[in-house]
Amino acid sequence: MSGTVIQWKALVARGRFEVFKAHDGARIRYATWKPEGPVRGTVVFLNGRAEFIEKYVETIGELLDRGFAVWAKDWRGQGLSARLRPRK
C-alpha cells in the first residue's frame, strides 16, 4: 500500500463522517476531526468546487498534527454529497 492510502485509513479512523440534510432534502456529507492533544482552534476546510474531502488527506493530517480541529464537507454534487437537482 502507498503511504497516502495508509495515511488516509489512519485519518478516517480518527474522524467522524456524517451527512446532514439541506433545506431541499439533499444529503450533504461532512467530516470532523479533533487533534489528540489540546485544541488550538478549528479550521473549516472549504475545498475547491470539483474536489472532495479525501483529496486533502495530507493537509488535514498536518492541521491535526499542529493541534487544530478540522471540519470539512463535500459540496453538493461533489464527493459523496447528493447530486444537483435538474431545473424544473
Secondary structure as GFF3:
##gff-version 3
##sequence-region A 1 88
A	DSSP	alpha_helix	3	14	.	.	.	ID=ss1
A	DSSP	beta_strand	16	21	.	.	.	ID=ss2
A	DSSP	beta_strand	27	33	.	.	.	ID=ss3
A	DSSP	beta_strand	41	45	.	.	.	ID=ss4
A	DSSP	three_ten_helix	53	56	.	.	.	ID=ss5
A	DSSP	alpha_helix	57	65	.	.	.	ID=ss6
A	DSSP	beta_strand	68	73	.	.	.	ID=ss7
###
